[in-house]
Amino acid sequence: MPRFVLLHQHTPERCATAWAAWAGYHSDLRGTQAGCTCLHGGHLAWWEVDAPDADTALRMLPPYVAERAHALSMRRVVTP
């Protein structure tokens, strides 16, 4: 199955909104770890997910987050 990194960036003013969007949204991502730079001022969050396509991957995010996210096809490689 293809793997995607879901990248979501928001402004500092929208940080609380982006995280509050998860309330009441059913997703397999709830309760899992995400990468996040919010506490360091970057306001970028990302998740690695397996999904058949980018649209399906984005549907794992709440609509507010998904509308402001990109699904990038990815794979892990060994750094030479």
N, CA, C and O of each residue as an XYZ file, in Angstrom:
320
protein
N       0.853     -1.172      0.000
C       0.000      0.000      0.000
C       0.902      1.239      0.000
O       1.916      1.269      0.698
N       0.539      2.243     -0.769
C       1.331      3.475     -0.799
C       1.366      4.163      0.566
O       0.453      4.022      1.380
N       2.429      4.898      0.785
C       2.598      5.636      2.044
C       2.663      7.124      1.722
O       3.259      7.533      0.726
N       2.044      7.919      2.576
C       1.993      9.366      2.384
C       2.419     10.066      3.667
O       2.217      9.553      4.768
N       2.999     11.224      3.509
C       3.184     12.123      4.628
C       2.164     13.241      4.414
O       2.110     13.861      3.352
N       1.364     13.478      5.441
C       0.353     14.534      5.393
C       0.938     15.738      6.103
O       1.227     15.672      7.297
N       1.118     16.840      5.384
C       1.711     18.051      5.939
C       0.649     19.124      6.095
O      -0.055     19.470      5.146
N       0.548     19.635      7.292
C      -0.420     20.705      7.573
C       0.315     21.850      8.250
O       0.987     21.654      9.263
N       0.186     23.051      7.685
C       0.788     24.227      8.315
C      -0.297     25.256      8.583
O      -1.218     25.434      7.785
N      -0.175     25.924      9.707
C      -1.134     26.953     10.082
C      -0.385     28.104     10.733
O       0.788     27.978     11.084
N      -1.065     29.214     10.887
C      -0.470     30.369     11.545
C      -0.588     30.204     13.061
O      -1.397     29.406     13.535
N       0.207     30.947     13.817
C       0.077     30.866     15.274
C      -1.343     31.163     15.747
O      -1.808     30.577     16.725
N      -2.023     32.060     15.064
C      -3.389     32.416     15.450
C      -4.374     31.271     15.233
O      -5.425     31.237     15.873
N      -4.057     30.346     14.355
C      -4.948     29.222     14.034
C      -4.515     27.910     14.681
O      -5.104     26.863     14.415
N      -3.500     27.961     15.520
C      -2.982     26.741     16.142
C      -4.063     26.022     16.952
O      -4.293     24.828     16.757
N      -4.717     26.733     17.846
C      -5.755     26.106     18.679
C      -6.893     25.570     17.822
O      -7.449     24.515     18.126
N      -7.243     26.277     16.764
C      -8.315     25.834     15.868
C      -7.944     24.528     15.181
O      -8.772     23.624     15.069
N      -6.700     24.429     14.720
C      -6.254     23.221     14.020
C      -6.336     21.994     14.924
O      -6.745     20.922     14.477
N      -5.954     22.141     16.180
C      -6.007     21.000     17.086
C      -7.424     20.739     17.574
O      -7.802     19.586     17.785
N      -8.208     21.786     17.754
C      -9.602     21.611     18.181
C     -10.438     20.924     17.106
O     -11.463     20.319     17.420
N     -10.021     21.005     15.853
C     -10.759     20.377     14.750
C     -10.880     18.863     14.929
O     -11.769     18.238     14.351
N      -9.998     18.281     15.720
C     -10.044     16.837     15.943
C     -11.178     16.418     16.878
O     -11.581     15.254     16.866
N     -11.693     17.334     17.677
C     -12.752     16.998     18.635
C     -13.966     16.457     17.892
O     -14.520     17.127     17.021
N     -14.365     15.267     18.234
C     -15.542     14.658     17.634
C     -15.327     14.076     16.245
O     -16.269     13.546     15.655
N     -14.105     14.161     15.703
C     -13.844     13.614     14.370
C     -13.273     12.210     14.518
O     -12.239     12.019     15.159
N     -13.947     11.225     13.923
C     -13.472      9.845     14.011
C     -12.377      9.620     12.968
O     -12.587      9.830     11.774
N     -11.219      9.193     13.436
C     -10.101      8.903     12.552
C      -9.186      7.900     13.237
O      -9.030      7.920     14.458
N      -8.587      7.027     12.448
C      -7.602      6.101     12.997
C      -6.368      6.842     13.510
O      -5.566      6.267     14.246
N      -6.209      8.100     13.134
C      -5.065      8.881     13.593
C      -5.260      9.425     15.009
O      -4.288      9.810     15.660
N      -6.491      9.460     15.486
C      -6.732      9.959     16.853
C      -5.966      9.100     17.838
O      -6.024      7.872     17.784
N      -5.255      9.746     18.729
C      -4.491      9.039     19.751
C      -3.129      8.557     19.295
O      -2.400      7.948     20.077
N      -2.769      8.819     18.038
C      -1.443      8.431     17.551
C      -0.512      9.640     17.624
O      -0.960     10.769     17.824
N       0.762      9.395     17.462
C       1.732     10.477     17.481
C       1.793     11.190     16.135
O       1.639     10.582     15.075
N       2.020     12.490     16.213
C       2.226     13.310     15.015
C       3.489     14.114     15.230
O       3.838     14.446     16.363
N       4.177     14.429     14.142
C       5.278     15.369     14.233
C       4.689     16.766     14.334
O       3.664     17.059     13.718
N       5.331     17.620     15.103
C       4.749     18.947     15.322
C       5.844     19.936     15.710
O       6.714     19.627     16.524
N       5.792     21.121     15.121
C       6.740     22.168     15.473
C       6.071     23.337     16.187
O       6.710     24.364     16.412
N       4.802     23.200     16.545
C       4.047     24.317     17.134
C       4.722     24.903     18.371
O       4.784     26.124     18.512
N       5.220     24.074     19.251
C       5.830     24.575     20.481
C       7.154     25.284     20.222
O       7.703     25.934     21.112
N       7.662     25.156     18.999
C       8.931     25.797     18.637
C       8.715     26.930     17.643
O       9.684     27.498     17.138
N       7.456     27.269     17.353
C       7.149     28.402     16.500
C       6.949     28.095     15.033
O       6.645     29.002     14.258
N       7.107     26.847     14.626
C       6.986     26.516     13.198
C       5.561     26.296     12.725
O       5.247     26.555     11.563
N       4.698     25.821     13.608
C       3.286     25.566     13.312
C       3.089     24.684     12.083
O       2.286     24.981     11.198
N       3.839     23.605     12.058
C       3.744     22.570     11.032
C       3.495     21.247     11.743
O       4.176     20.922     12.717
N       2.525     20.487     11.259
C       2.238     19.162     11.807
C       2.239     18.163     10.657
O       1.888     18.505      9.528
N       2.638     16.913     10.953
C       2.655     15.907      9.904
C       2.393     14.518     10.478
O       2.696     14.216     11.632
N       1.822     13.703      9.624
C       1.504     12.318      9.934
C       1.978     11.462      8.770
O       1.913     11.892      7.619
N       2.452     10.258      9.056
C       2.759      9.274      8.015
C       1.633      8.256      8.031
O       1.310      7.693      9.077
N       1.035      8.021      6.865
C      -0.116      7.119      6.782
C       0.002      6.216      5.566
O       0.648      6.561      4.578
N      -0.629      5.063      5.655
C      -0.776      4.159      4.518
C      -2.187      4.331      3.988
O      -3.156      4.279      4.745
N      -2.295      4.534      2.686
C      -3.605      4.728      2.058
C      -3.479      4.407      0.572
O      -2.391      4.520      0.008
N      -4.579      4.007     -0.071
C      -4.522      3.667     -1.494
C      -4.219      4.869     -2.390
O      -3.667      4.706     -3.478
N      -4.579      6.081     -1.936
C      -4.323      7.276     -2.750
C      -4.318      8.502     -1.844
O      -4.675      8.426     -0.669
N      -3.909      9.631     -2.413
C      -3.768     10.863     -1.637
C      -5.100     11.349     -1.068
O      -5.149     11.814      0.071
N      -6.165     11.249     -1.835
C      -7.468     11.706     -1.349
C      -7.917     10.903     -0.126
O      -8.433     11.471      0.837
N      -7.722      9.606     -0.166
C      -8.077      8.758      0.974
C      -7.226      9.124      2.183
O      -7.724      9.178      3.307
N      -5.957      9.372      1.950
C      -5.066      9.767      3.046
C      -5.543     11.064      3.683
O      -5.576     11.168      4.910
N      -5.909     12.042      2.888
C      -6.359     13.327      3.427
C      -7.666     13.198      4.207
O      -7.908     13.972      5.134
N      -8.505     12.238      3.848
C      -9.765     12.041      4.574
C      -9.540     11.523      5.999
O     -10.479     11.482      6.794
N      -8.317     11.132      6.326
C      -7.998     10.729      7.697
C      -7.909     11.952      8.610
O      -7.933     11.817      9.833
N      -7.808     13.133      8.024
C      -7.711     14.375      8.781
C      -9.077     15.033      8.866
O      -9.895     14.862      7.962
N      -9.344     15.781      9.928
C     -10.596     16.548      9.981
C     -10.634     17.542      8.819
O      -9.582     18.011      8.383
N     -11.805     17.866      8.316
C     -11.898     18.747      7.148
C     -11.092     20.043      7.269
O     -10.417     20.430      6.316
N     -11.147     20.715      8.413
C     -10.407     21.975      8.561
C      -8.916     21.762      8.337
O      -8.262     22.578      7.689
N      -8.380     20.675      8.868
C      -6.958     20.368      8.724
C      -6.669     19.900      7.301
O      -5.699     20.348      6.689
N      -7.496     19.007      6.772
C      -7.275     18.451      5.435
C      -7.289     19.520      4.345
O      -6.507     19.452      3.397
N      -8.177     20.509      4.479
C      -8.262     21.570      3.471
C      -6.996     22.413      3.419
O      -6.762     23.126      2.443
N      -6.183     22.336      4.461
C      -4.957     23.116      4.552
C      -3.728     22.204      4.572
O      -2.661     22.600      5.043
N      -3.884     20.991      4.060
C      -2.804     19.999      4.098
C      -2.448     19.531      2.697
O      -3.200     19.723      1.742
N      -1.291     18.919      2.604
C      -0.816     18.297      1.360
C      -0.494     16.844      1.668
O       0.070     16.541      2.720
N      -0.846     15.951      0.764
C      -0.492     14.537      0.884
C       0.632     14.263     -0.107
O       0.439     14.337     -1.320
N       1.793     13.949      0.419
C       2.959     13.692     -0.419
C       3.298     12.213     -0.380
O       3.469     11.640      0.696
N       3.396     11.596     -1.541
C       3.798     10.194     -1.621
C       5.232     10.082     -1.112
O       6.083     10.901     -1.456
N       5.497      9.060     -0.287
C       6.829      8.950      0.297
C       7.214      7.501      0.522
O       6.380      6.596      0.479
N       8.474      7.312      0.756
C       8.988      6.024      1.210
C      10.231      6.290      2.018
O      10.878      7.323      1.845
N      10.565      5.398      2.875
C      11.771      5.529      3.693
C      12.941      4.916      2.935
O      12.811      3.866      2.305
N      14.071      5.581      3.007
C      15.297      5.088      2.395
C      16.422      5.185      3.429
O      16.308      5.897      4.426
N      17.476      4.477      3.176
C      18.648      4.534      4.051
C      19.554      5.652      3.555
O      19.887      5.711      2.372
N      19.943      6.522      4.447
C      20.848      7.614      4.089
C      22.216      7.029      3.776
O      22.780      6.312      4.602
N      22.763      7.320      2.594
C      24.067      6.741      2.239
C      25.216      7.317      3.071
O      26.368      6.927      2.885
